[in-house]
């Protein structure tokens, strides 16, 4: 036992001597090469403790403590606003800091030709911090693509109203001339027992060629991009043909409803435009309807709006179908034609006046609307009608009331300002003002 102890003491003494000789050699090396190396702020031989909490744990373990949550917390929805892992060394270059230094073998070659490169300081860049900040801001997060005002859709923030092109071709069938509008794109979430809060993207689109063919579809996937693509292709497989009147408006006025959403659609003349909800406007552009007025009552849910509108369009009837249903002539009174009656359709068998009951609806607009009337607010009189001077102004204007319109009507009918009583009462003929002749003397 004593021999073993003596042997261990000898080994320890030898190791201590070797360590002292190595340390002396390091000191001599430092004293020799001290003119070529920069002095460090912390001495190389230090008995300080270098093992801390931040040194013992790796970077991945430290980030895991900040960016993760337990399974129980994830089920309760606590993982929604956690911090994402970031690269704190983004933009940093080895050897380039607040004081840039040239290190041979690290950020610079050891030899340049036959010359040995020495360690030295480099000139300080005053704009380094600004460049580093801009670089980190540009790299963090997804950079939003700037769109032109015509491509932004209804608002600059949402996807609604944007165009995403035609559906993908199916075999030999290409959707030439088609365009797709995004009506709704949003994130939906649901709570599950195993996965916690589960989020998905929901996309609702309408596609059409602007010539009567259109279709709509909805899709729900994990990402918004995939949802839009799936909904666009699905809408291309569900096309419907919508008949139009002279390829610019609906066949007739109609009422349609889906759920609590009610829509009153009115047929309009050319040049009127699309006066309706923005989702219905995108739908009309996909179908090819250019002139329409639509009044929406009740809920403004986009899905219910589009479904109700397509139901009403598909339930339209031609003039001949309406005439056959009523077994009466369908006659149009258009103010543009002076309310001259024009027969649009006639049935094969016509009912006699004795066969028509007194309570039957014979008005065309009321019949196609299903005996429903749009609720219109009563217009209030202007505020100045209650003021005391209003009656006085009416009395003063009574003498010249409608004088301009009457003069234009007489000029159009008789060619001058006289009526059928002018021959009987010639003194009522208006006298024309005579132009002053050049020979008349002017009195100053």
C-alpha positions as CSV (number, residue, x, y, z in Angstrom):
1,X,0.0,0.0,0.0
2,X,2.8,2.4,0.9
3,X,4.6,1.6,-2.4
4,X,1.5,2.5,-4.3
5,X,1.2,5.8,-2.5
6,X,4.8,6.7,-3.2
7,X,4.3,5.8,-6.9
8,X,1.2,8.1,-7.1
9,X,3.1,11.0,-5.5
10,X,5.9,10.7,-8.0
11,X,3.4,10.7,-10.9
12,X,1.7,13.8,-9.5
13,X,5.1,15.6,-9.0
14,X,6.1,14.9,-12.5
15,X,2.8,16.2,-13.9
16,X,3.2,19.4,-11.9
17,X,6.7,19.9,-13.2
18,X,5.6,19.3,-16.8
19,X,2.7,21.9,-16.3
20,X,5.2,24.4,-14.9
21,X,7.5,23.9,-17.8
22,X,4.7,24.3,-20.3
23,X,3.5,27.5,-18.6
24,X,7.0,28.9,-18.6
25,X,7.3,28.1,-22.3
26,X,4.0,29.9,-23.0
27,X,5.2,33.0,-21.1
28,X,8.4,33.0,-23.1
29,X,6.4,32.7,-26.3
30,X,4.2,35.6,-25.3
31,X,7.3,37.7,-24.3
32,X,8.9,37.0,-27.7
33,X,5.8,37.5,-29.9
34,X,4.3,40.3,-27.8
35,X,5.3,42.9,-30.4
36,X,3.2,41.2,-33.1
37,X,0.0,40.3,-31.2
38,X,-2.5,42.7,-29.7
39,X,-2.9,42.8,-26.0
40,X,-6.1,41.3,-24.6
41,X,-8.2,42.9,-21.9
42,X,-8.5,39.6,-20.0
43,X,-5.2,37.7,-19.1
44,X,-4.8,34.4,-20.7
45,X,-3.9,32.6,-17.4
46,X,-6.9,33.2,-15.1
47,X,-8.3,31.0,-12.4
48,X,-11.9,32.4,-12.9
49,X,-14.7,29.9,-13.2
50,X,-15.8,29.6,-16.9
51,X,-18.7,27.3,-16.4
52,X,-22.1,29.2,-16.1
53,X,-25.7,28.5,-16.9
54,X,-25.4,30.0,-20.4
55,X,-22.2,28.0,-21.2
56,X,-23.5,24.6,-19.9
57,X,-26.7,24.9,-22.1
58,X,-26.5,24.9,-25.8
59,X,-28.3,27.6,-27.9
60,X,-31.0,25.1,-29.1
61,X,-31.8,24.2,-25.5
62,X,-32.0,27.8,-24.4
63,X,-34.4,28.7,-27.4
64,X,-36.5,25.6,-26.6
65,X,-37.2,27.0,-23.1
66,X,-38.6,30.2,-24.7
67,X,-40.3,28.9,-27.9
68,X,-42.1,25.8,-26.6
69,X,-45.0,25.0,-24.3
70,X,-46.1,21.8,-22.6
71,X,-48.7,19.5,-24.2
72,X,-51.3,20.5,-21.6
73,X,-50.7,24.2,-22.3
74,X,-50.9,23.6,-26.0
75,X,-54.3,22.0,-25.6
76,X,-55.5,25.1,-23.8
77,X,-54.3,27.3,-26.6
78,X,-51.2,28.8,-24.9
79,X,-48.9,28.2,-27.9
80,X,-50.5,30.9,-30.1
81,X,-48.3,33.9,-29.3
82,X,-45.0,32.2,-28.5
83,X,-41.7,33.8,-29.7
84,X,-40.1,32.3,-32.8
85,X,-36.5,31.2,-32.9
86,X,-34.2,33.9,-34.4
87,X,-30.6,33.8,-35.5
88,X,-28.9,36.5,-33.3
89,X,-25.8,36.2,-35.4
90,X,-27.6,37.2,-38.6
91,X,-25.5,39.8,-40.5
92,X,-22.4,39.2,-38.4
93,X,-19.1,38.4,-40.1
94,X,-16.1,36.8,-38.3
95,X,-13.5,39.4,-37.5
96,X,-15.8,42.4,-38.3
97,X,-17.3,44.1,-35.3
98,X,-17.2,47.5,-33.7
99,X,-13.4,47.3,-33.9
100,X,-12.6,45.4,-37.1
101,X,-9.4,43.4,-36.9
102,X,-7.5,41.4,-39.5
103,X,-6.8,37.9,-38.3
104,X,-4.5,35.8,-40.6
105,X,-5.9,32.4,-41.1
106,X,-9.4,33.4,-39.8
107,X,-10.7,36.2,-42.0
108,X,-7.6,36.8,-44.1
109,X,-5.1,34.5,-45.8
110,X,-1.8,33.8,-43.9
111,X,0.4,34.5,-46.9
112,X,-0.1,37.0,-49.6
113,X,2.4,35.8,-52.2
114,X,5.6,35.3,-50.2
115,X,4.7,37.9,-47.6
116,X,3.5,36.9,-44.2
117,X,0.4,38.9,-43.2
118,X,0.4,40.4,-39.8
119,X,-2.5,40.9,-37.4
120,X,-3.6,44.5,-37.5
121,X,-6.6,46.9,-37.0
122,X,-8.8,47.9,-39.9
123,X,-10.5,51.3,-40.4
124,X,-13.8,51.6,-38.5
125,X,-17.0,51.8,-40.6
126,X,-19.3,54.5,-39.1
127,X,-22.4,53.2,-41.0
128,X,-22.0,49.6,-39.8
129,X,-24.7,49.7,-37.2
130,X,-27.2,51.2,-39.6
131,X,-26.5,48.6,-42.3
132,X,-26.7,45.8,-39.8
133,X,-30.1,47.1,-38.5
134,X,-31.6,47.4,-42.0
135,X,-30.3,43.9,-42.9
136,X,-31.9,42.4,-39.9
137,X,-35.2,44.2,-40.4
138,X,-35.4,43.1,-44.0
139,X,-34.7,39.4,-43.1
140,X,-37.1,39.2,-40.2
141,X,-40.7,38.2,-41.2
142,X,-42.2,37.9,-44.6
143,X,-41.8,41.0,-46.8
144,X,-45.1,42.2,-48.2
145,X,-45.2,42.6,-51.9
146,X,-46.3,46.1,-53.0
147,X,-49.3,45.9,-55.4
148,X,-50.6,48.5,-57.8
149,X,-54.0,50.1,-56.9
150,X,-55.8,48.1,-59.6
151,X,-54.5,44.8,-58.1
152,X,-55.3,45.4,-54.5
153,X,-58.9,44.4,-54.6
154,X,-61.5,45.9,-52.3
155,X,-59.0,46.9,-49.6
156,X,-55.2,47.0,-49.4
157,X,-55.1,44.8,-46.3
158,X,-57.5,41.9,-47.3
159,X,-57.5,39.5,-50.2
160,X,-61.1,40.1,-51.2
161,X,-61.6,41.4,-54.7
162,X,-58.3,40.3,-56.1
163,X,-57.9,38.4,-59.3
164,X,-55.9,35.2,-59.4
165,X,-56.2,34.1,-63.0
166,X,-58.1,31.2,-64.7
167,X,-58.4,27.7,-63.3
168,X,-55.7,25.1,-64.2
169,X,-56.4,23.1,-67.4
170,X,-57.9,19.7,-67.1
171,X,-56.5,17.4,-69.7
172,X,-57.2,19.0,-73.1
173,X,-59.7,21.5,-71.7
174,X,-58.2,25.0,-71.2
175,X,-60.1,27.8,-69.4
176,X,-59.3,30.5,-72.0
177,X,-60.9,33.8,-71.3
178,X,-61.7,32.9,-67.6
179,X,-60.9,35.0,-64.6
180,X,-61.2,34.2,-60.9
181,X,-62.1,36.7,-58.2
182,X,-61.4,36.2,-54.4
183,X,-64.6,36.8,-52.5
184,X,-63.4,35.8,-49.1
185,X,-60.1,34.5,-47.7
186,X,-59.7,34.1,-43.9
187,X,-58.3,31.9,-41.1
188,X,-60.6,29.6,-39.2
189,X,-59.8,27.8,-35.9
190,X,-61.3,25.0,-34.0
191,X,-60.4,23.5,-30.6
192,X,-59.5,19.8,-30.6
193,X,-58.7,17.5,-27.7
194,X,-55.5,16.1,-29.1
195,X,-54.0,18.9,-31.2
196,X,-55.4,21.9,-29.3
197,X,-56.2,24.9,-31.3
198,X,-56.2,23.9,-35.0
199,X,-56.1,26.6,-37.7
200,X,-57.0,26.3,-41.4
201,X,-57.4,28.7,-44.3
202,X,-60.8,29.1,-45.9
203,X,-61.1,30.5,-49.5
204,X,-64.3,31.4,-51.3
205,X,-63.9,32.4,-55.0
206,X,-66.0,32.9,-58.2
207,X,-64.8,32.3,-61.7
208,X,-66.3,33.1,-65.1
209,X,-65.6,34.1,-68.7
210,X,-67.7,37.2,-68.8
211,X,-70.0,35.6,-71.4
212,X,-72.6,33.8,-69.3
213,X,-70.5,31.0,-67.8
214,X,-69.7,31.2,-64.1
215,X,-69.2,29.1,-61.0
216,X,-68.2,29.5,-57.4
217,X,-66.6,27.2,-54.8
218,X,-65.1,27.1,-51.3
219,X,-62.0,25.3,-50.0
220,X,-60.4,24.8,-46.6
221,X,-56.7,23.7,-46.3
222,X,-53.7,24.2,-44.1
223,X,-52.4,27.2,-46.1
224,X,-54.0,30.1,-47.9
225,X,-52.2,29.5,-51.1
226,X,-53.3,25.9,-51.4
227,X,-56.9,26.9,-50.4
228,X,-57.1,29.5,-53.2
229,X,-55.7,27.1,-55.8
230,X,-58.1,24.3,-54.7
231,X,-61.1,26.6,-54.7
232,X,-60.2,28.1,-58.1
233,X,-60.0,24.6,-59.7
234,X,-63.1,23.4,-58.0
235,X,-65.1,26.4,-59.2
236,X,-63.9,25.7,-62.8
237,X,-65.6,22.3,-62.5
238,X,-68.9,23.7,-61.3
239,X,-69.8,26.1,-64.1
240,X,-73.3,27.2,-64.8
241,X,-74.8,29.1,-67.8
242,X,-76.7,32.2,-66.9
243,X,-79.1,33.7,-69.6
244,X,-78.9,37.4,-70.1
245,X,-81.1,40.1,-71.8
246,X,-79.3,41.5,-74.8
247,X,-76.0,40.3,-73.1
248,X,-75.9,43.2,-70.7
249,X,-78.5,42.7,-67.9
250,X,-80.9,40.2,-66.3
251,X,-84.0,38.9,-68.1
252,X,-86.4,40.6,-65.6
253,X,-86.7,41.8,-62.0
254,X,-86.7,39.1,-59.4
255,X,-86.5,38.4,-55.7
256,X,-84.3,35.8,-54.2
257,X,-83.4,34.6,-50.7
258,X,-81.0,32.3,-48.9
259,X,-81.2,32.0,-45.1
260,X,-81.8,35.5,-43.7
261,X,-80.3,37.2,-46.8
262,X,-82.8,38.8,-49.2
263,X,-81.9,40.4,-52.5
264,X,-84.2,42.5,-54.8
265,X,-82.7,42.7,-58.3
266,X,-83.9,45.2,-60.9
267,X,-83.2,45.1,-64.6
268,X,-81.6,48.3,-65.9
269,X,-80.9,49.9,-69.3
270,X,-77.5,50.1,-70.9
271,X,-75.0,52.6,-69.3
272,X,-76.6,52.3,-65.9
273,X,-73.7,50.3,-64.3
274,X,-73.5,47.9,-61.4
275,X,-75.1,49.4,-58.4
276,X,-75.0,46.6,-55.8
277,X,-72.9,44.9,-53.1
278,X,-69.2,44.5,-53.9
279,X,-69.4,40.7,-53.8
280,X,-72.3,40.8,-56.2
281,X,-70.4,43.2,-58.5
282,X,-67.5,40.8,-58.8
283,X,-70.0,38.0,-59.5
284,X,-71.7,40.1,-62.2
285,X,-68.3,40.8,-63.8
286,X,-67.6,37.0,-63.9
287,X,-71.0,36.3,-65.5
288,X,-71.0,39.3,-67.9
289,X,-73.8,41.4,-66.5
290,X,-73.1,45.1,-67.0
291,X,-76.2,46.9,-65.8
292,X,-78.1,46.0,-62.7
293,X,-79.4,47.4,-59.4
294,X,-79.6,45.0,-56.4
295,X,-80.9,45.9,-52.9
296,X,-79.8,43.6,-50.1
297,X,-81.8,43.2,-46.9
298,X,-80.9,41.2,-43.9
299,X,-77.5,39.5,-43.2
300,X,-74.6,40.5,-45.4
301,X,-72.9,37.1,-45.3
302,X,-70.8,36.7,-48.5
303,X,-71.6,33.0,-48.9
304,X,-75.3,33.6,-48.5
305,X,-75.2,36.6,-50.9
306,X,-73.6,34.6,-53.7
307,X,-75.8,31.5,-53.2
308,X,-79.0,33.7,-53.1
309,X,-77.9,35.6,-56.2
310,X,-77.1,32.4,-58.3
311,X,-80.4,30.9,-57.2
312,X,-82.3,33.9,-58.4
313,X,-80.4,34.0,-61.7
314,X,-81.1,30.3,-62.4
315,X,-84.8,30.7,-61.6
316,X,-85.3,33.4,-64.2
317,X,-87.9,32.7,-66.9
318,X,-88.1,33.8,-70.5
319,X,-90.9,36.0,-71.8
320,X,-92.5,33.0,-73.5
321,X,-92.5,30.9,-70.4
322,X,-94.2,33.7,-68.4
323,X,-96.8,34.2,-71.2
324,X,-97.5,30.4,-71.2
325,X,-97.9,30.4,-67.4
326,X,-100.4,33.2,-67.4
327,X,-102.0,32.3,-70.8
328,X,-102.0,36.0,-71.6
329,X,-100.1,38.4,-73.9
330,X,-97.0,39.9,-72.4
331,X,-97.0,43.6,-73.3
332,X,-94.3,46.2,-72.7
333,X,-94.9,49.9,-72.1
334,X,-91.5,51.6,-72.5
335,X,-91.3,55.4,-71.8
336,X,-88.4,55.6,-74.4
337,X,-91.0,54.6,-77.0
338,X,-93.6,57.0,-75.7
339,X,-95.3,54.1,-73.8
340,X,-96.4,52.5,-77.1
341,X,-97.6,48.9,-76.3
342,X,-95.3,46.3,-77.8
343,X,-96.2,42.6,-77.5
344,X,-93.2,40.6,-76.3
345,X,-94.7,37.1,-76.1
346,X,-98.0,35.4,-76.8
347,X,-99.2,32.0,-75.5
348,X,-100.7,29.2,-77.7
349,X,-104.0,29.4,-75.8
350,X,-105.3,32.7,-74.5
351,X,-107.8,33.1,-71.7
352,X,-110.9,35.1,-72.1
353,X,-111.6,38.0,-69.8
354,X,-114.4,36.0,-68.1
355,X,-111.8,33.3,-67.1
356,X,-109.5,35.8,-65.3
357,X,-110.4,36.2,-61.6
358,X,-110.5,39.7,-60.1
359,X,-107.9,39.0,-57.5
360,X,-105.2,37.7,-59.9
361,X,-102.0,39.7,-60.2
362,X,-101.6,41.1,-63.7
363,X,-98.7,43.5,-63.1
364,X,-95.5,42.0,-64.5
365,X,-93.1,43.4,-61.9
366,X,-95.3,42.3,-59.0
367,X,-95.7,38.8,-60.5
368,X,-92.0,38.2,-61.1
369,X,-91.1,39.6,-57.6
370,X,-93.5,37.1,-56.0
371,X,-95.8,39.9,-54.7
372,X,-92.9,41.3,-52.7
373,X,-92.1,45.0,-52.5
374,X,-88.8,46.7,-51.6
375,X,-88.9,48.6,-48.4
376,X,-88.2,52.3,-49.3
377,X,-87.9,55.0,-46.7
378,X,-90.2,58.0,-47.1
379,X,-88.3,61.1,-48.2
380,X,-88.6,63.9,-45.8
381,X,-89.3,67.4,-47.1
382,X,-86.3,69.9,-47.3
383,X,-85.7,71.9,-44.1
384,X,-86.3,75.2,-45.8
385,X,-90.0,74.4,-46.4
386,X,-90.7,75.1,-42.8
387,X,-89.0,78.6,-42.8
388,X,-91.3,81.7,-43.0
389,X,-89.8,83.1,-46.3
390,X,-90.6,79.9,-48.2
391,X,-94.3,80.8,-48.9
392,X,-93.3,84.2,-50.0
393,X,-90.8,82.8,-52.5
394,X,-93.5,80.5,-53.9
395,X,-95.9,83.4,-54.5
396,X,-93.1,85.3,-56.4
397,X,-92.2,82.3,-58.6
398,X,-95.8,81.5,-59.4
399,X,-95.9,84.0,-62.3
400,X,-92.9,82.4,-64.1
401,X,-93.5,78.8,-63.0
402,X,-92.9,76.3,-65.8
403,X,-92.3,79.1,-68.3
404,X,-89.2,77.7,-69.7
405,X,-90.7,74.2,-70.3
406,X,-93.8,75.7,-71.9
407,X,-91.8,77.9,-74.2
408,X,-89.7,74.9,-75.4
409,X,-92.9,72.8,-76.0
410,X,-94.5,75.6,-78.1
411,X,-91.4,76.1,-80.1
412,X,-91.2,72.4,-80.8
413,X,-95.0,72.1,-81.7
414,X,-95.8,75.3,-83.6
415,X,-92.3,76.7,-84.5
416,X,-93.0,79.9,-82.5
417,X,-94.4,81.0,-79.2
418,X,-98.1,80.7,-80.0
419,X,-100.8,78.1,-79.5
420,X,-104.1,77.2,-81.2
421,X,-105.7,80.3,-79.7
422,X,-103.3,82.7,-81.3
423,X,-105.3,83.0,-84.6
424,X,-108.5,83.8,-82.5
425,X,-106.7,86.3,-80.3
426,X,-103.9,87.9,-82.4
427,X,-103.2,90.5,-79.8
428,X,-101.8,87.7,-77.6
429,X,-99.0,87.1,-80.1
430,X,-95.6,87.9,-78.5
431,X,-93.8,90.8,-80.0
432,X,-90.2,90.2,-81.2
433,X,-87.6,92.7,-80.1
434,X,-86.4,94.7,-83.0
435,X,-82.6,95.0,-83.5
436,X,-81.4,98.6,-83.3
437,X,-80.3,99.9,-86.7
438,X,-77.0,101.6,-87.4
439,X,-78.7,104.9,-88.4
440,X,-80.3,105.3,-84.9
441,X,-78.6,107.9,-82.9
442,X,-77.3,106.9,-79.5
443,X,-78.0,109.3,-76.7
444,X,-75.3,109.6,-74.1
